[in-house]
């Protein structure tokens, strides 16, 4: 009787251990799926592609030093207006989209040091290279998002709201025109 009881207990332990071992992969898969779902919902940090430009990529400290002497500085933001509204830029800048930069060179002052700006500095790096090749003094390229993430002051601009223009007082009205004819 004792051996039957021992055998039954041993069989029960073996069965329980076997079930537990078979359940482990399923539990591990569920845990991995849950961790994967959390990782998928968490924002992935930005990983910058390698810097391939001759123009220096500026840090927040570099830009803050340059902003300390604004009379000798020109900030050219090469992004589209919708990007400027969405991400913001430095407090004062000239907006020339990168696609328009080659034809705008004659209108850019040559007596100032230039900082080019884009979201993550890559378009700004290309713009800096173009300006340097054209003989401009380029301090470097800045990503406004990188600058903001480093604690720099980025100002968001909003497009002005268009309102219907009221007729001017100088414009003749139909009644005034009809009365004079």
C-alpha positions in Angstrom: 0.0 0.0 0.0 2.8 2.3 0.8 4.4 1.7 -2.6 1.1 2.5 -4.3 0.8 5.7 -2.4 4.4 6.6 -3.1 3.9 5.8 -6.8 0.8 7.9 -7.0 2.5 10.8 -5.3 5.5 10.5 -7.6 3.2 10.3 -10.7 1.3 13.3 -9.5 4.5 15.3 -9.0 5.8 14.2 -12.4 2.5 15.1 -14.0 2.5 18.5 -12.3 6.1 19.2 -13.2 5.5 18.2 -16.8 2.4 20.4 -17.1 4.3 23.3 -15.6 7.3 22.8 -17.9 4.9 22.7 -20.9 3.2 25.9 -19.7 6.5 27.8 -19.3 6.9 28.5 -23.1 3.4 29.8 -23.3 3.9 32.0 -20.3 7.2 33.2 -21.7 5.5 33.9 -25.1 2.8 35.9 -23.4 5.3 37.9 -21.4 7.4 38.6 -24.5 4.2 39.7 -26.4 3.3 42.0 -23.6 6.8 43.5 -23.5 6.7 43.9 -27.3 3.4 45.7 -27.1 4.7 48.1 -24.5 7.8 48.7 -26.6 5.7 49.3 -29.7 3.6 51.9 -27.9 6.6 53.7 -26.4 8.1 56.3 -28.6 11.3 55.2 -30.2 14.2 57.7 -29.6 15.5 59.5 -32.6 18.7 58.0 -34.0 20.5 60.4 -36.3 22.0 59.1 -39.5 25.8 59.7 -39.9 26.8 63.3 -40.5 28.1 63.6 -44.1 28.4 67.3 -44.5 31.4 69.6 -44.5 29.4 72.1 -42.5 29.8 71.7 -38.7 26.8 70.4 -36.8 26.2 72.9 -34.0 25.4 72.1 -30.3 23.1 74.1 -28.2 26.1 75.8 -26.5 27.6 76.7 -29.9 24.3 78.4 -31.0 23.8 80.2 -27.7 27.3 81.7 -28.0 26.5 82.8 -31.6 23.1 84.3 -30.5 25.0 86.4 -28.0 26.3 88.6 -30.9 23.1 89.0 -33.0 24.5 91.9 -35.1 27.0 89.6 -36.7 24.7 86.6 -37.2 22.1 85.5 -39.8 19.9 82.5 -39.1 18.5 80.9 -42.2 15.8 78.3 -41.6 15.5 76.1 -44.7 12.2 74.4 -43.8 8.7 74.7 -45.2 6.2 77.1 -43.5 4.2 74.2 -42.2 7.3 72.7 -40.4 8.0 76.1 -38.9 4.5 76.2 -37.5 4.7 72.6 -36.2 8.2 72.6 -34.7 9.1 76.2 -34.2 12.5 77.8 -34.7 14.9 80.3 -33.2 13.4 83.6 -32.1 14.7 85.5 -35.3 15.4 83.9 -38.6 15.2 84.3 -42.4 13.1 81.6 -44.0 14.4 80.4 -47.4 13.4 76.9 -48.3 16.3 74.7 -49.3 14.8 74.2 -52.8 14.8 78.0 -53.3 18.3 78.7 -51.8 20.3 78.5 -55.0 18.2 81.3 -56.6 18.2 83.4 -53.4 21.9 83.7 -52.9 22.1 87.2 -54.3 19.7 88.4 -51.6 21.5 86.9 -48.6 23.9 89.4 -46.8 27.5 88.4 -47.0 28.7 90.5 -44.0 27.3 88.1 -41.4 28.1 84.6 -40.1 25.3 82.2 -41.0 23.6 79.4 -39.1 21.4 77.2 -41.1 18.4 75.5 -39.4 16.2 72.5 -40.2 14.4 69.9 -38.0 17.3 67.6 -37.4 20.1 69.5 -39.1 20.5 67.4 -42.2 18.9 69.8 -44.7 20.6 72.6 -42.8 24.0 70.7 -43.3 23.3 70.5 -47.1 22.3 74.2 -47.1 25.5 75.1 -45.2 27.6 73.3 -47.7 25.9 75.1 -50.6 26.4 78.5 -48.9 30.0 77.8 -48.1 30.7 76.8 -51.7 29.1 80.1 -52.8 31.6 82.0 -50.5 29.4 82.7 -47.4 30.7 82.5 -43.9 28.8 79.5 -42.4 29.2 78.8 -38.6 27.3 75.6 -38.9 24.0 73.7 -39.1 21.4 73.3 -36.3 18.5 71.0 -35.8 15.7 72.9 -34.1 14.4 69.7 -32.5 17.9 68.8 -31.3 18.3 72.3 -29.9 14.9 72.1 -28.1 15.6 68.7 -26.7 18.9 70.1 -25.3 16.9 72.8 -23.5 17.3 75.6 -26.1 14.5 78.2 -26.6 12.4 77.4 -29.7 9.6 79.7 -30.6 6.5 78.3 -32.3 5.0 80.7 -34.9 1.4 80.7 -36.0 0.2 81.8 -39.4 -1.8 84.9 -39.4 -5.5 84.5 -39.7 -6.8 85.9 -43.0 -9.8 88.1 -42.7 -11.9 89.6 -45.5 -10.6 93.0 -46.4 -13.1 95.8 -46.1 -13.3 98.1 -49.1 -11.0 101.1 -48.7 -12.4 104.6 -48.5 -10.5 105.6 -51.6 -12.0 103.0 -53.8 -15.0 104.3 -55.8 -18.3 102.6 -55.1 -20.9 101.9 -57.8 -23.2 104.7 -56.5 -20.4 107.2 -56.5 -19.3 106.2 -60.0 -22.9 106.3 -61.3 -23.5 109.8 -59.8 -20.5 111.3 -61.6 -21.3 109.9 -65.0 
